[in-house]
Amino acid sequence: MDYIAQSGDSLEALAAHFNTTVDQIRTVNPQIPSETTTMPPGMPMKIPIYYLPFWGTTVQILPTASMSMGHLWSVSIPRHSLTAIPAG
């Protein structure tokens, strides 16, 4: 999801608030310098988010590196939750 950094936002606080990790935030925001922990107010960012369905497994939505086109997303489904469906 798109997010604009607010005064005092830290990567740790954003990760906790959006139920993700600092590493995942850094992955989808390569423009954030590695030594940065507090975001400058007004900085546009992408935040990877999780959707918890009413049934089934949690699905994580990650904006891809080519998000500049505004419509490319990657869906991460835990391997252990995949079920084979017999053909026919």
Phi and psi in degrees as a GROMACS rama.xvg file:
@    title "Ramachandran Plot"
@    xaxis  label "Phi"
@    yaxis  label "Psi"
@TYPE xy
-77.3396  141.611  ASP-2
-146.218  140.668  TYR-3
-109.174  121.07  ILE-4
-59.4076  138.387  ALA-5
-104.614  162.425  GLN-6
-56.1548  127.52  SER-7
87.3355  -3.09418  GLY-8
-63.0887  130.687  ASP-9
-116.339  157.813  SER-10
-61.7455  -38.8653  LEU-11
-63.38  -44.0956  GLU-12
-67.1324  -40.6554  ALA-13
-64.2438  -42.6284  LEU-14
-60.3844  -44.679  ALA-15
-65.1932  -42.9332  ALA-16
-63.7806  -39.9356  HIS-17
-99.8235  11.8506  PHE-18
55.1308  50.4528  ASN-19
-138.393  -164.489  THR-20
-124.064  160.327  THR-21
-60.1636  -41.6907  VAL-22
-60.6207  -41.1161  ASP-23
-66.9521  -38.6359  GLN-24
-63.4258  -43.9497  ILE-25
-64.1812  -36.7638  ARG-26
-60.169  -42.9901  THR-27
-88.9662  -1.50029  VAL-28
-130.708  68.4721  ASN-29
-63.5391  -12.4453  PRO-30
-76.0778  -11.6173  GLN-31
-79.2516  119.995  ILE-32
-60.1191  145.352  PRO-33
-61.2738  -28.5067  SER-34
-84.714  -6.20574  GLU-35
-79.1323  131.581  THR-36
-121.386  -30.9256  THR-37
-106.761  127.227  THR-38
-81.0613  141.73  MET-39
-72.1618  135.855  PRO-40
-55.2785  136.844  PRO-41
92.2101  -5.92634  GLY-42
-71.9512  122.649  MET-43
-74.1997  138.325  PRO-44
-140.504  164.736  MET-45
-110.738  137.933  LYS-46
-119.643  121.008  ILE-47
-70.4613  134.104  PRO-48
-126.536  160.754  ILE-49
-111.452  141.664  TYR-50
-111.959  126.698  TYR-51
-101.069  108.58  LEU-52
-72.108  164.812  PRO-53
-67.9584  -26.0276  PHE-54
-143.13  163.426  TRP-55
86.6897  -154.039  GLY-56
-107.066  162.676  THR-57
-67.8427  136.952  THR-58
-114.529  130.265  VAL-59
-102.322  131.59  GLN-60
-106.132  119.722  ILE-61
-118.415  124.146  LEU-62
-65.5526  138.822  PRO-63
-84.0255  170.001  THR-64
-62.4211  -26.1522  ALA-65
-92.5342  30.0833  SER-66
-63.5396  -11.9182  MET-67
-59.6965  -21.8961  SER-68
-78.5076  -13.3115  MET-69
83.2497  4.6323  GLY-70
-144.552  7.83736  HIS-71
-99.7902  125.578  LEU-72
-133.351  154.973  TRP-73
-118.156  134.485  SER-74
-109.703  129.104  VAL-75
-110.618  118.014  SER-76
-117.154  126.419  ILE-77
-55.7108  133.481  PRO-78
-57.1073  -39.2719  ARG-79
-66.3275  -12.9742  HIS-80
-95.9502  -4.36469  SER-81
-77.3935  136.771  LEU-82
-123.066  133.428  THR-83
-75.1565  136.902  ALA-84
-113.338  118.963  ILE-85
-62.9454  141.692  PRO-86
-73.953  145.994  ALA-87
